[in-house]
Each structure stands twice: as structure tokens, then as C-alpha cells.
Amino acid sequence: MAATLAARPWALTPGGVALAVRLTPKGGRDAIDGMQVLADGRSVLTARVRAAPANGEANTALIRLVAKAVGVPPRDVVLVSGATGRLKRLMISGDGAALLAALEKIVPPR
């Protein structure tokens, strides 16, 4: 089971969860598509949003999408890295166990 958890794109942190995401802007719809393993072995949550990557609109849409998916207000989701790239790191504030359970429902273990 530990190997499965290590392969997840999220990690428990003090005060919440850190989440790695690969975002596709102008993706036609707002959706979380699942999980992907990158060439370097890192796992990421894959997501797409309708918004364009101009003026931070895609980042804002991603924050709203993730917040809704895990059941927290958008103010509890913060983009900590990757503002201009496809690979992003988010911090989600809240009860870590509840957040992990919500993420597991979105992307169930294989």
C-alpha cells in the first residue's frame, strides 16, 4: 500500500495537502481527467480548463475546479509554483485526512 501512496500526486503537509497538477488551458471543458506519470517518474493530477492562459485566468479556473472537487472554498487553494507553466503545485488548506479522502474519490487507486 505504501508504494501506491508514494505514486500519488499529493502529499500530506502541516495544515493541508500539497498537490502536483498538469494543466491544459483552453481544454474545451473544466474537468479533472485523472492521473499521469511524467517521464521523470513524478505523478501529477491532470486537469483541463476552458480558460485561456492569459492574465492568470487558467490558474484561477484551476483553483476553482480543485476547490469544488475537494469541497473547500477557493480561498483555501493556493498556487505555490508553476504560474506560467503547465506543471503546477497547489497547497490546499484544511483537514488533511478529509482532503486525502476527497482526492482518493476523484482519482481512485488503480
Solvent accessible surface area in square Angstrom, and as a share of the most:
residue,aa,sasa,rsa
1,M,188,0.84
2,A,79,0.61
3,A,84,0.65
4,T,56,0.33
5,L,97,0.48
6,A,89,0.69
7,A,46,0.36
8,R,17,0.06
9,P,8,0.05
10,W,19,0.07
11,A,50,0.39
12,L,108,0.54
13,T,33,0.19
14,P,141,0.89
15,G,61,0.59
16,G,2,0.02
17,V,0,0.00
18,A,1,0.01
19,L,0,0.00
20,A,22,0.17
21,V,0,0.00
22,R,74,0.27
23,L,2,0.01
24,T,39,0.23
25,P,26,0.16
26,K,141,0.60
27,G,17,0.16
28,G,59,0.57
29,R,125,0.46
30,D,55,0.28
31,A,17,0.13
32,I,38,0.19
33,D,66,0.34
34,G,18,0.17
35,M,33,0.15
36,Q,72,0.32
37,V,83,0.47
38,L,28,0.14
39,A,121,0.94
40,D,95,0.49
41,G,52,0.50
42,R,131,0.48
43,S,15,0.09
44,V,4,0.02
45,L,1,0.00
46,T,23,0.13
47,A,2,0.01
48,R,70,0.26
49,V,0,0.00
50,R,154,0.56
51,A,25,0.19
52,A,36,0.28
53,P,87,0.55
54,A,53,0.41
55,N,147,0.75
56,G,32,0.30
57,E,86,0.38
58,A,5,0.04
59,N,20,0.10
60,T,68,0.39
61,A,5,0.04
62,L,1,0.00
63,I,33,0.17
64,R,130,0.47
65,L,29,0.14
66,V,1,0.00
67,A,1,0.01
68,K,172,0.73
69,A,39,0.30
70,V,14,0.08
71,G,67,0.64
72,V,25,0.15
73,P,50,0.31
74,P,68,0.43
75,R,196,0.71
76,D,37,0.19
77,V,5,0.03
78,V,77,0.44
79,L,41,0.21
80,V,77,0.44
81,S,57,0.37
82,G,26,0.25
83,A,61,0.47
84,T,145,0.84
85,G,37,0.35
86,R,116,0.42
87,L,68,0.34
88,K,14,0.06
89,R,105,0.38
90,L,0,0.00
91,M,58,0.26
92,I,1,0.00
93,S,53,0.34
94,G,39,0.38
95,D,95,0.49
96,G,11,0.10
97,A,72,0.56
98,A,57,0.44
99,L,6,0.03
100,L,47,0.24
101,A,53,0.41
102,A,20,0.15
103,L,1,0.01
104,E,42,0.19
105,K,168,0.71
106,I,49,0.25
107,V,13,0.07
108,P,85,0.53
109,P,78,0.49
110,R,213,0.78
